[in-house]
Amino acid sequence: MTTQPSPSKLLARICDTLDDSVMADMGSPYARRQLKAGLWALRRLGESLHTRTERLQADVRDMQALLEHARAGAPAAGAAGDEDAESLEQRHLRLQGQIEALEAQAIAAQEDTGADVSEILRALRALYVRMLERDAAGPKESGGG
């Protein structure tokens, strides 16, 4: 199930509506400041929802590509598609489990048989760095209202 519009767009539209219709009728300066602060907070929440989804989608694509490469092209946990946030979170968690299993298998193979798994371990480290960088970037800062 996909919510249309997205939760982030819905929050932005609600804020616009409240700003256009309610703000003009507010007589109390205190009430106006409170409403402005509330609208700012809702807009920030909406922005963070959007950027979190983008980061999860990027992580999912990245993890799937690494798993498919490591498994010689075998698809990993279903194809990426237009899915709701909860489904995306679940797929992200499943892929994390598969990535952890791949890493454990590579390390075990290296320890047990001396197999050269340096390529996969480098790819895993690079994946972890990209995921951490995306997470650290977080939501973009925006001006307050």
Secondary structure, 3 states (H helix, E strand, C coil): CCCCCCHHHHHHHHHHHHHHHCHHHCCCHHHHHHHHHHHHHHHHHHHHHHHHHHHHHHHHHHHHHHHHHHCCCCCCCCCCCCCCHHHHHHHHHHHHHHHHHHHHHHHHHHHHHCCCCHHHHHHHHHHHHHHHHHHHHCCCCCCCC
